[in-house]
Amino acid sequence: MNGTRRWRTAFATSIGTSHAKTGTPCQDAGRCAVVEAADGEEVLLIAVSDGAGTAKRSDVGSSMAVNHFLERFGEAAEKGSDLQVIDEDFVRRWFADVRSDIADQAIAEDADLADYSCTMLGVIVGKREAVSIQIGDGAIVVSTEEPGDYTWVFWPQHGEYANSTYFLTQPGAEAALQLERGPAVDEVAVFSDGIERLVLDMANKQVHSPAFRPIFEWLSGTEPDQGSAPSSALVAYLGSDHVNRRTDDDKTLVMATRAAPPGKA
């Protein structure tokens, strides 16, 4: 693994054609950040949240979840790239706090907590380890030891009924929260369920690696950044006819690589 190269990042969110037709706001949110830890190493953070289509304020919920994740986990990552501060107790406390903050927002707006229903995907990659969390659908995809090959960390959580999933705002959500600590990786993609069927082989529960290779190859040749603004290239891709013919849902994609461009490894 090339741990000395700086992270290249890109993210974008695109409203689904079904939402555009009905005037419904985009209910997805997703961003990334690269912070410098106390030991001088870079730490990557990615967060994606998908608001429930039937929830009136889920766009607010998803935005709050993403902002809360990047703030709290970013502060923890700054303490050390070994990510030892981010243990299971830390994740559980964060989970309780973000739910509490969204509940306070619901009270302030005289709304129900269910109005803010949203999923949550988050990943932190330090020097030697990565921590991933997920509740709901969408997925986190990471590189393997084989160049150009990718695998998933958690398979999308689909509920008991068609088009259903789990939300961090629902009662008993803690039972659906998944947490994994594993080795650091050089390439990461996190996306909402809007593009699941474009990039995942649902029948065989595999990642469709050719869908990611050209994007990672392009990204590896860009200049390092801090992920402060959406990528115009990814915005164009997610809003293209090629994508919209296959899904009418909101779409979010966040990608990051510190791998060398092909031919320069």
N, C-alpha and C positions, 0 to 999 in steps of 0.2 A: 504494500500500500504506500502511495506517495503522500506522506503526511506533511511535507514541507511546502507544497504548492498552495497558494491562497484560494479560497472559495470563489467560484463564479456562481451567481444566483440569478434567477428570473422567476417572476410570478405574474399571474393574470387571472382575472375573473370576467366571465362573459354572461350576460343575461340570457336565459333560455327563450327560444322563440315563442313558446306558449305563454310565458310571463309578459313578453313584449306585446303580444296581441291583446292581453287582458288588462294591461296597465299595471300589473303586479310588480313590485320592486324586486330586484335581484336579491335572493335570500342567502347567497353564498358569501363567504369571506375567507381570505387567505393571504398571508404575508410571510416574509422571512426576515431574518436579521443575522448578522455576523458580529459577535462581540469579542473583545480581547479579554482573556482571562488574566488573573493576577500573575500567572507565570509567563505571560507574553504570547501564549498560544491562541489561535483563533478557535471559537466555538460557534457552530452553526445551529440556528433555531428555525424551525418551520412550524407553522400552525395553519390548519384549514378547518373550517366549520361550515356545515350546511344546514340552513334553517328549514324547519318542516314546512312543506308547502301549504298545509292547512292552518298554520299558526299565524295569527295576524301581525305579530311583532317579531317574527323569527329572524328577520334581517337585523334587528337590534341585538337579539340574543347571539347570533353568530358573530357579529362584529365585536361584542363584548367578550365573548369567549376567546377569540383570537388575540385581542389586545391584552387581556388578562394573562394569557399564557406567555406571550412574548415578554411582558414586563416581569412577571414573577420568575420564570425560568431563566430569563436573561440576567437578572440580578444574581441568581444562584450560580449560573455559569461563569460569571465574572470572578467568582471566588476560587476557581481552579478548573483547568481543562480536564482533570480526571473525573469530574462530575460526581464526586463522592457525596456532595451535599444533596444531590438529587436522588434520594433513596425512596423506598416505598412510603414511608411516613410523610416525606415532603410532598409526594404526589397526592396522597390522600388529603393532606391539609389544603393543598391548592384546589383540589376538586371540591371540597366543602366550601372554600372561600368563594370560588367563582359562582357556585350555585347560590350562595348567600347574596352576592352582589347583584346577580340577576333577579333574585327574589325582591331585593330592595328596590330595584328599578321597576318591577311590576307594581309594588305598593305605591311608589311615587307617581306612576301613571294610571293608578286605579285599574289595573289589569290583572289577569290570572298568570301564574308562573308558566302554565302550559302555552300561553300566547308567545313565549320566547323560545320554544322548543328548538333545539339544535344539536347536531352531532359534534364530535371533537376528535381531531387527529393532530398529534404533535410529536415532533422528533427533535432531539438534541444530539449533536455529534461533536464529541470532544477529540482529544488527541488520540486516545486509545480505545474509548468506549462510546457507545451510542445508547440513548434511552428513548424508547418509543411508547406512546400511549394512544389508546383509541377507544372510543365508544360510538357505535353507529356504523354506517356504511361509508363508502369511499375506502381508500387504502394508502398505505405507505409502501413504496417500492424501493429497493436498494440493490446496488451492484453486488455481484458475486465475484469469486476469484477468477472466473472465466471472463475475459474482456468482452463487453457487449452483451453480457447475459445478466438478467435481472430476476429477482424473486420478491415475494411479498413478506412483510413482517407479520401482519394480521390480515386474514381474509375478511372482506366486508361483512359486517354484522347485519344480516337481514332477519327481520322478525318472523313471527309465526305465520303472518298473512302476507299476501303479495304486496309489494311496494311499501312494506313497513320496515322499521328499524328501531334502534334505541336512541334515546336522547339524554343528554347530561342533566336536563331539567326534570325528568320524570321521577316519580317515587321509586326508591330502590335502585337508582341508577348505578350505585356503587358496585352492585353485583355484576354489571355488564362491563365495567371498566377493565380494560386490558393494559398490562404493563410489561415491558420486556427490556432487559439490559443485555446488550451484546457487544461484539467488537465494532470498532469504528469502521466506517465505509467511506468510499471516495465519491459515490454518486447516490443521490436521493431524489425521489419524486413523490410528492404527496398530492392527492387529487380527490375531489368530491365525487359523489356517485353519478354525476352527470356524464362523465366519460368512462365509467367502469367498463361498459361493454365495447368500447373502442380499444381499450388497452389491456383488458384481462380476458383470458379464455375461461369463461364461466363454467363450461362443462367439465373441463379438466383441472380447474383451480390452478391455473398457471398464468404467469405474466406473458403478454405478447411482446417479447423483447424488441422486435423490429419497429414497434411503434415508438419506442424511446430512443433507440440508437441514434437516428439522425439529429434529434433535438439535443441530446447530450454532446454529440460531436460538435454541433454548432456552438453550444454553450461553453465548451471547453476552450474554444478559441477566442472568447470574448475577454474583455478586461475585468479584473476583480472589482466587485462593488459591494455595497452594504444593503442591497435589496430595498432601497427607499422608494422606488416608483415602479409601477407595473411595466412589464416588458411589452413594447409595441409589437414585437414579433409574435409573442405568445397570445396577445390580445387578438391579433389578426388570425392566428391559427384557430383559436377557440371560437371565433365568430365567423369562420369560413363556411361556405356552403357544404364543403366536404364533411365538416363536423355536424352542422345543423341538420343535414339530411338524415343523420343517424341518431340524433337526440334533440329533444325540444326542451330539455331541462337546463337550469343554470349550471355553469361549468367553472371550476376552479382548478388550476394546475400550478404547483410550485416546484421548481427544480433547482438543484444545486450540484456542482461538481468541483472537485479539486484534482481530477485526473488530467494527465497531459493529453493534448490533442492527438489523434491517431497519427502514427509515424514519428511522434516526438517523445514517446514514453521512455 
